[in-house]
Amino acid sequence: FAAATGKRAAIGALADLSRIIAGEAGTTVSATETGVAYAA
């Protein structure tokens, strides 16, 4: 999805949905990053 659309894709628990959308929880895949970027 991320590579095909240029948008981000996110994976996480449905209970964390609002935090996933905000980029605060879950795993995010982005076509704009190179390599692996870790966030705390």
C-alpha positions in Angstrom: 0.0 0.0 0.0 2.7 2.5 1.0 4.8 1.9 -2.1 1.7 1.8 -4.5 0.1 5.0 -3.1 2.9 7.0 -1.6 0.8 7.2 1.6 1.6 5.6 4.9 0.2 2.2 6.0 -0.3 1.4 9.7 -0.6 -1.9 11.6 -1.8 -2.1 15.2 -4.5 -3.1 17.7 -8.0 -1.8 17.1 -8.1 -0.6 20.7 -5.3 1.8 19.8 -7.0 3.1 16.6 -7.0 6.8 17.5 -3.3 6.7 18.5 -2.4 4.7 15.4 -4.0 7.4 13.2 -2.1 10.1 15.1 1.1 8.1 14.5 1.6 7.5 18.3 1.1 3.7 18.3 1.5 0.7 16.1 3.8 0.1 13.2 3.9 2.6 10.4 5.2 1.9 6.9 6.1 4.9 4.8 7.3 5.3 1.2 9.0 8.6 2.2 11.5 7.0 4.6 14.7 5.3 3.5 15.9 2.3 5.5 14.5 1.7 8.9 13.6 4.6 11.2 12.8 3.9 14.9 10.7 6.2 17.0 10.3 6.1 20.8 
